[in-house]
Amino acid sequence: MSEHILFEEKSGLGIITLNRPDVLNALSTAMCSALDNKLKTWEDDNSIKAVLITSGGGKAFCAGGDVRTIVEQGYENNVLAPEFFSTEYKMNARIYHFRKPFIALLDGITMGGGVGVSIHGSHRIITENTLFAMPESAIGLIPDVGGSYFLPRLPGALGLYLGLTGARLKGSDILYAGIGTAYMSAEKLPGLIEALIEEDITSHNDVDMIIARYAEDPGASTLDEFRDLIDAAFSENIVEEIFDHLSIIDHNWARETLAVLRKMSPISLKIITEQLSRGAKLEFDDCMKMEFRIVCAISSYDSDFYEGVRAVLIDKDHAPKWMPPTLDQVTTDMVLAHFNSPASGDLPL
């Protein structure tokens, strides 16, 4: 594992490098545990003034958790999934509560778990290579790693839209949504890193000023063009009403969005809607505990999660057989059962 995540210290800057490019820097349990432990050490180390997380090359910052391994081993033993998610979520909470500047360089694919190791930090730098998504509804999962917390707090109905559709965002759209905090060309990143190492950092404001010297305008947001349509359709908290609203909008965006939603796991769509509705009212740690309840329920039986990962990541036939297959067959009791405490107990934070 040690070569999959690297740690170094340079002049008061703690540097984390995700180094698993053959699987798009997908996170393993061991990587999450190592990151959590290192952040705990650096939090208490007065010589460390800020932390930077980056990737060791390739086209991804981090494409998510290693759910393929979770599912493949889960067919025989479902203990692995709760262990992974518990370790990952504790690490996410560590980042959220981290008091020092935490700078993430999202230079590439940033999805799922990759969002979890970045969005809760103080500074999220995006480039022309950044591709953001929370695509979990396509594999029968939920937008976790704190999605319950940050998605409902995005402007308007963007959070529910992104959580249900798994829509992919780039540059200006990531900044527009408030997911990124600054944009710059990838060629400027080495200079930024060097400045963070060389200059004296005593506060978050010092980091702000360093980043500002390299930041650029990414241009107009295409997401802004559809903002009114998104807010109108996804302001509903009932999935069927979202479908109905999209079906009467005479616009290509609405037709394309509806087509995407119809491919997703019906029960995931309903769980996600309930999840984000609750998350809007919860503190961060309570959101993480709720997500742990949901993923324990999802991963403890032969669920859409196993089928979705099989169809998308293992067999790659992209033809999942969802159960239940339609929204009208997903009952309220089925959804609410995912919010009960697991037999093993709630996430300890």
C-alpha positions in Angstrom: 0.0 0.0 0.0 2.8 2.4 0.9 3.6 3.2 -2.7 -0.1 4.0 -3.4 -0.1 7.1 -1.2 3.0 9.1 -0.5 3.7 11.7 2.2 6.5 14.2 2.5 7.2 17.5 4.3 8.9 20.5 2.7 9.5 23.7 4.6 6.3 23.3 6.7 4.1 22.1 3.8 2.8 18.5 4.2 2.4 17.0 0.8 0.1 14.0 0.0 0.4 12.3 -3.4 -2.1 9.8 -4.6 0.0 7.3 -6.6 -2.2 4.6 -8.0 -2.6 5.7 -11.6 -3.4 2.2 -13.0 -6.8 2.4 -11.3 -7.2 6.2 -11.6 -5.9 6.6 -8.0 -8.9 4.8 -6.6 -8.9 4.8 -2.8 -8.4 1.6 -0.8 -9.1 1.0 2.9 -5.3 1.2 3.6 -4.9 4.5 1.7 -7.8 6.1 3.6 -6.4 4.9 6.9 -2.9 6.1 6.1 -4.3 9.5 5.1 -6.4 9.8 8.2 -3.4 8.9 10.5 -1.1 11.3 8.7 -3.5 14.2 9.0 -3.9 13.5 12.7 -0.1 13.7 13.1 0.2 16.9 11.0 -2.7 18.6 12.8 -0.7 18.3 16.1 2.7 19.2 14.5 3.4 22.9 14.8 6.0 22.7 12.1 3.4 21.8 9.5 1.6 25.1 8.4 -0.5 23.7 5.6 -1.3 20.5 3.7 -1.4 19.9 0.0 -3.0 16.9 -1.7 -2.2 16.0 -5.4 -1.8 13.1 -7.7 1.2 11.5 -9.1 0.4 11.9 -12.8 -2.0 10.3 -15.2 -5.5 11.6 -16.1 -7.1 11.3 -12.7 -6.8 13.2 -9.4 -8.9 10.4 -7.9 -11.8 8.6 -9.6 -13.3 7.4 -6.3 -13.2 4.5 -3.9 -12.2 1.1 -5.1 -15.7 -0.2 -5.3 -14.9 -2.9 -7.7 -12.7 -4.7 -5.1 -15.4 -4.1 -2.5 -18.0 -5.8 -4.6 -15.8 -8.6 -5.9 -14.9 -9.6 -2.3 -18.4 -8.8 -1.0 -19.9 -11.6 -3.1 -18.2 -13.9 -0.6 -17.9 -11.7 2.5 -19.8 -8.5 3.0 -17.6 -7.4 5.9 -15.2 -5.5 3.6 -17.7 -2.9 2.5 -18.6 -1.5 6.0 -14.9 -1.6 6.9 -13.9 0.5 3.8 -16.7 3.0 4.2 -16.1 3.4 7.9 -12.4 4.1 7.3 -13.1 6.4 4.4 -15.8 8.5 6.2 -13.6 9.0 9.3 -10.9 10.3 7.0 -13.5 12.6 5.3 -14.5 14.0 8.7 -10.8 14.5 9.6 -10.4 16.7 6.5 -13.6 18.7 7.3 -12.5 19.4 10.8 -8.8 20.1 9.8 -7.9 23.5 11.1 -4.9 24.3 8.9 -5.1 25.2 5.2 -5.8 22.1 3.1 -5.1 22.6 -0.6 -6.3 20.1 -3.1 -5.1 20.2 -6.7 -7.9 18.6 -8.7 -5.9 18.3 -12.0 -7.9 15.4 -13.6 -10.9 13.1 -13.0 -12.4 13.9 -9.6 -15.3 11.7 -8.7 -16.9 10.1 -5.6 -14.1 9.4 -3.2 -11.9 11.9 -5.0 -14.4 14.5 -4.1 -14.3 13.3 -0.5 -10.6 13.9 -0.2 -10.8 17.4 -1.5 -14.1 19.3 -1.2 -14.0 19.4 2.6 -10.7 21.2 2.6 -10.3 24.9 2.6 -8.9 25.4 -1.0 -9.9 23.4 -4.1 -7.9 24.2 -7.2 -9.3 23.2 -10.6 -7.7 23.2 -14.0 -8.7 22.6 -17.6 -8.2 18.9 -16.9 -10.7 18.7 -14.0 -13.7 16.5 -14.5 -16.1 16.5 -11.5 -19.0 14.1 -10.9 -20.9 12.3 -8.2 -22.0 9.3 -10.4 -23.1 6.9 -7.7 -26.8 6.6 -8.8 -25.5 4.8 -11.9 -24.1 2.0 -9.7 -26.9 1.7 -7.2 -25.1 3.7 -4.5 -25.5 7.2 -3.1 -23.4 10.4 -3.4 -21.5 9.8 -0.1 -18.2 11.0 1.3 -20.1 14.0 2.7 -22.4 14.5 -0.3 -25.3 14.7 2.2 -23.7 17.8 3.5 -22.2 19.7 0.6 -24.7 18.9 -2.2 -27.8 20.5 -0.4 -25.7 23.6 0.3 -24.8 24.3 -3.4 -26.8 27.1 -5.0 -30.5 26.5 -5.8 -31.3 22.9 -6.8 -27.8 22.1 -8.2 -27.1 19.6 -5.4 -30.1 17.4 -6.1 -29.5 17.7 -9.8 -25.9 16.6 -9.5 -26.7 13.9 -7.0 -29.4 12.2 -9.0 -28.0 12.6 -12.5 -24.3 12.2 -11.9 -23.8 15.1 -14.3 -20.2 15.8 -15.2 -18.8 19.3 -14.7 -15.7 21.0 -16.0 -13.8 24.2 -15.4 -16.2 27.2 -15.2 -19.1 25.0 -14.1 -17.2 23.6 -11.2 -16.3 27.1 -10.0 -19.9 28.3 -10.7 -21.3 25.6 -8.5 -18.9 26.5 -5.6 -17.2 23.1 -5.7 -13.9 24.6 -6.7 -12.5 27.7 -5.1 -10.0 28.8 -7.8 -9.1 28.0 -11.4 -5.7 28.0 -13.1 -4.0 26.4 -16.0 -2.3 23.1 -15.2 1.0 24.5 -16.3 0.9 26.9 -13.4 0.6 24.2 -10.7 4.4 23.6 -10.3 4.8 27.3 -9.7 2.0 27.3 -7.2 3.5 24.3 -5.3 6.9 26.0 -5.2 5.4 29.2 -3.8 3.5 27.2 -1.1 6.8 25.6 -0.1 9.0 28.7 -0.2 6.7 31.3 1.3 5.9 31.7 4.9 2.3 30.5 5.7 0.8 31.6 8.9 -2.9 31.6 8.0 -5.6 30.7 5.5 -5.3 34.3 4.2 -1.7 33.7 3.3 -2.7 30.8 1.1 -5.5 32.8 -0.5 -3.0 35.5 -1.5 -0.5 33.0 -3.0 -3.3 31.3 -5.0 -4.6 34.6 -6.2 -1.3 35.3 -8.0 -1.9 32.2 -10.2 -5.7 32.1 -10.5 -7.4 32.7 -13.9 -10.9 33.4 -15.1 -12.2 30.1 -16.6 -14.8 31.9 -18.7 -18.6 31.7 -18.8 -20.4 28.8 -17.1 -22.5 26.6 -19.3 -24.3 25.4 -16.2 -25.6 28.9 -15.7 -27.4 28.7 -19.0 -29.6 25.9 -17.6 -29.8 27.1 -14.0 -33.5 28.2 -14.2 -34.5 24.9 -15.7 -32.5 23.0 -13.1 -34.0 24.9 -10.2 -37.5 24.5 -11.6 -37.3 20.7 -12.1 -35.2 19.7 -9.1 -36.8 21.9 -6.5 -39.2 19.0 -6.0 -38.4 16.4 -3.3 -40.3 13.6 -4.9 -38.6 11.8 -7.7 -41.7 11.1 -9.7 -42.5 14.8 -9.7 -39.0 15.6 -11.0 -39.7 13.1 -13.9 -43.1 14.7 -14.5 -41.6 18.2 -14.6 -38.9 17.3 -17.0 -41.3 15.5 -19.3 -43.3 18.7 -19.9 -40.3 21.0 -20.6 -39.8 21.4 -24.3 -36.0 21.6 -24.3 -33.2 19.3 -25.3 -31.6 19.6 -21.9 -34.8 18.3 -20.2 -35.1 15.4 -22.6 -31.5 14.4 -22.2 -31.7 14.8 -18.4 -34.8 12.6 -18.2 -33.2 9.9 -20.4 -30.2 9.9 -18.0 -32.4 9.5 -14.9 -34.3 6.6 -16.5 -31.1 4.6 -16.6 -30.4 5.1 -12.9 -31.2 2.7 -10.1 -34.8 3.6 -9.1 -34.3 2.8 -5.4 -31.1 4.8 -5.4 -32.9 7.8 -6.8 -35.4 7.7 -4.0 -32.8 7.1 -1.3 -30.7 10.0 -2.6 -33.7 12.4 -2.6 -34.4 11.5 1.0 -30.7 11.6 1.9 -30.2 15.1 0.6 -33.4 16.4 2.1 -32.3 15.2 5.5 -28.7 16.3 5.0 -29.8 19.9 4.4 -30.8 20.1 8.1 -27.9 18.1 9.6 -24.4 19.0 10.9 -21.5 17.4 9.0 -20.8 14.5 11.4 -24.4 13.6 11.5 -24.4 13.5 7.7 -21.5 11.0 7.7 -23.3 8.8 10.3 -26.4 8.8 8.1 -24.4 7.9 5.0 -22.8 5.0 6.9 -26.2 3.7 7.8 -27.3 3.8 4.1 -24.2 2.2 2.7 -24.3 -0.6 5.3 -27.8 -1.4 4.3 -27.0 -1.2 0.6 -23.9 -3.4 0.9 -25.3 -6.0 3.2 -27.4 -7.9 0.7 -27.6 -8.7 -3.0 -28.5 -5.1 -3.9 -28.5 -2.7 -6.8 -25.0 -1.7 -5.6 -23.6 -5.1 -6.5 -25.5 -5.2 -9.8 -24.5 -1.6 -10.7 -20.8 -2.2 -10.1 -21.1 -5.5 -12.0 -22.7 -3.8 -15.0 -20.5 -0.7 -15.1 -17.1 -1.7 -13.8 -16.8 -5.5 -13.9 -18.7 -7.0 -16.9 -19.1 -3.5 -18.5 -22.3 -4.5 -20.3 -23.9 -1.3 -19.0 -27.2 -3.2 -18.7 -28.0 -3.4 -15.0 -31.1 -5.3 -13.9 -32.4 -3.0 -11.2 -34.6 -4.3 -8.4 -37.2 -3.0 -8.1 -37.0 -2.1 -11.9 -39.4 0.9 -11.7 -39.9 3.9 -9.5 -43.5 3.0 -8.7 -42.4 -0.3 -7.2 -40.1 1.4 -4.7 -42.1 1.8 -1.5 -41.5 4.3 1.3 -40.7 1.5 3.7 -38.0 0.2 1.3 -36.4 3.7 1.3 -36.7 4.4 5.0 -35.1 1.0 5.9 -31.8 2.3 4.7 -31.8 5.0 7.4 -31.9 2.6 10.4 -28.8 1.9 12.6 -26.8 -1.1 11.3 -26.5 -4.1 13.6 -22.8 -3.4 14.0 -23.6 0.1 15.3 -23.3 3.6 14.0 -20.2 5.3 12.6 -18.0 6.3 15.6 -16.8 9.9 15.1 
